[in-house]
Amino acid sequence: MKKVFIFSGLLLLILNSLLGLILSRYESFNWIINDFIILINVAFLGYLATSRIKDAFKFGLTLLLFVAGLAEFLLGLFMESYLTDNFLFILICTALIIQLGSLVLVRWVDNFA
């Protein structure tokens, strides 16, 4: 399963980079942010696939990470091309922190289940 996430993430990263190079309306800032979003989410999903967390936790967390990653990517497409006073960038950072917190929490709870 880990190979599927890595291969899919690599393809998405290549596609995003090609679109960033081809499309003039796709700002460089948004392109780089979305590349980082893809890399971070692939790392989260790869870690989840290789961890010893029980399958029920893995299924729920995989769904949560996938939906949150998709939402982050869409927010990255439509956010402004600067960091100051950028509400969508704050939402992306908050979603990444929630994802990381969910991984840590599920890993901790799995030790007791």
Steps between C-alpha positions, in 0.01 A plus 500: 500500500790733571617473139156608376511818708855582395437429131172699501665787684789505255259512206298780663819692573614469138157602372485800735850609398423467130183703541696759697747531214239502222216714638571870531208557742639239744720720720840371609413552866189284474688240299776466763248492787303225325819302439571513873140402577531196275835400653378537858180306436688220323735484800203481740330227296826310452564508874147382567535213252821374662398552864369226724175680570194274495311478171184675621703802609694492172185502290344796679821697513580430134160639405553806721849565363385459140204739537708755693780478242257557217350800682849641564590461135184682389564778751856525367367546148275793588698686765670831442867500399638651821533397864392810690133506601431184299202325662515197270866442586403505868231240426755280321742522793218423743392197296860370493526538878168316543624220275822467696310513829263230376792275410657549842168452681411181311848362558463573874146357524602190304746411775207462741257321265 
